[in-house]
Amino acid sequence: MGNAKKFYYEPRENESLSAEVVTAVAKAHDEDVLEQEWVISEDINSDALDGLFQERNLNMTLTFEADGATVTIIADRYGNPQIKIESHRNDSMTRSL
């Protein structure tokens, strides 16, 4: 994964985490959320993802592959998640979303 572009996305508290992952993947690939072809349910159970991080009391990391990217969700000691996208579509570059 040496040529992966890394993107960091801070999820909004009023949105489901699965919706925020969809947004982060779209932004990482410079795509419109509504026009992207990827569907989250093809790679992960979105209800389980939302439920896992819903209580916001877990210090944990979850990683899965989705739409040409590695998605990592990291919850800090307070359970606040941050989404990291490593896009394998383009040359190496790092930016924040």
HELIX and SHEET records of a PDB file:
HELIX    1   1 LEU A   17  ALA A   28  1                                  12    
HELIX    2   2 ILE A   40  GLU A   42  5                                   3    
HELIX    3   3 SER A   46  GLN A   54  1                                   9    
SHEET    1   A 5 THR A  61  ALA A  66  0                                        
SHEET    2   A 5 ALA A  69  ALA A  75 -1                                        
SHEET    3   A 5 PRO A  81  SER A  87 -1                                        
SHEET    4   A 5 LYS A   5  TYR A   9 -1                                        
SHEET    5   A 5 THR A  94  SER A  96  1                                        
END                                                                             
